[in-house]
Amino acid sequence: MKIERNIPLRTKVADHLREIILQKYSDGTKIPTENQLAEEIGVSRGTVSQALSILNEEGIIDRIQGSGTYANPHILQLKIRADLPFRLAGLIESSGYKPSISIVDHQITSASEETAENLKIPIGSRILMLNRLYLADEEPAMFLIERFPTSILCDTYQPSELQQMLYHFLPNRCNVHLKYTLSELVPTIAGKEIADYLNVNPESALLRCNEIHFDENNIPIADSTIFYKDELIRFSILRKNN
């Protein structure tokens, strides 16, 4: 198993175990013990235990006292979980399509009242706005608008760097690391501009996600709006009755 830097070991092991469980135990069978998994992966039993706790919280596994740990086939069959972290390109992959991304437009403009409120900046502040189009097998699937104040830029950048996602671009050119995101899912009507990008009728119903991204000091750094084409992207949510 390859361990990447800057990612907690327990998280990396959980990702690895998730793949193993999906490949070998998706029918709901019993998975190996912590000691067996630790030996197979090459990490400590304590790390495996932490990783399994993550998967248990996700609903991927069920720990039954006196019996063992079992995969949950009903949860494993869910393609997209809105209650778990995800990458937008990963949503397309999980839906069975090949993803591709293109920058439609980028410009420096003035913050709207909504963006100003989200980011706690004065209305009219200069912001960098990026428009991205996500394709699924070359068909438009998602349209993403990202915004952040130009005041946080601490280094010059090349236009080609804007191809990077915010969680890569901001650390490199703004010395800012995004820690978490607050999201709100709302139904909406496409409208002409978004309809043109997603190749749908302007009266089509879409799912819109309004997001605010925060840094390690709980300061709002950027906001974004994502429009999902319903026929390609569907979300599931696990609610535990604990």
Residue, then its C-alpha position, 0 to 999 in steps of 0.5 A: m500500500k502506498i502511503e501519501r504524505n499529508i494524509p493521516l495514516r488511519t485515513k489512508v488505511a481506511d481508503h485501502l480497506r474500503e477498496i479491499i472490502l468492495q472487491k472481496y467482501s461486498d456480498g456481506t461476508k465476514i472480513p479478516t480480523e484486525n491482526q490479519l489485516a494489519e499483517e496483510i497491509g503492513v501497519s500496526r493493529g492500532t492503525v487498522s482499528q482506527a481505520l475500521s472505526i472510520l468504515n464503521e461510522e460510514g456504515i461500510i462495515d458492521r461490528i458484531q460483538g462476539s461474532g466479528t466484522y462484516a461488510n454491509p452490502h446495502i451500503l457498498q452498493l451506493k455509488i455516491r454518498a452526499d454525507l461523505p467527502f468526495r471529489l467532483a471528478g470522483l462523482i463522475e467515476s463512481s457513476g460509471y463515466k470517464p471524467s474530464i474538466s475544462i475551464v470555461d472562463h475566469q475573470i476578476t470581478s466584484a463580489s455580489e451581496e451573497t458572496a460578500e455575506n458568505l466570505k465576510i467581505p465588503i460588497g463589491s470586493r475584488i474576487l477571482m471567479l472560475n467557471r468549470l465544466y465537468l464532462a461524463d464521457e464527453e457529455p456535460a454533467m456538472f457546472l462549477i462556479e468558484r469565487f475567492p477574494t483576490s486579497i488573499l493572493c500572496d504570489t503571482y500565478q500563470p493562467s494555466e495554474l487555474q486548471q488546478m482545483l482550489y484545494h491545490f491552487l490556494p496552498n500554492r499561491c495564497n498560502v491557504h489550506l482548506k479544512y472543511t466545507l459547508s454545503e447546502l443542496v437546493p432544487t433549481i431551474a437551469g436558466k439560459e446560461i447554465a442550460d447552455y453549458l449543460n446542454v439542457n432546456p432552460e426550464s429543466a430542473l437541476l440540483r444546485c449545491n451552494e458551498i462555503h470553504f473554510d481554512e484551518n482558522n475557521i475563516p471563510i476563504a471561498d464559495s462555490t455553486i455547483f449545478y448537477k445534471d440529475e440524469l447523470i449524478r444522483f446522491s444517496i445519504l446514510r442516516k443512522n438511528n443510533 
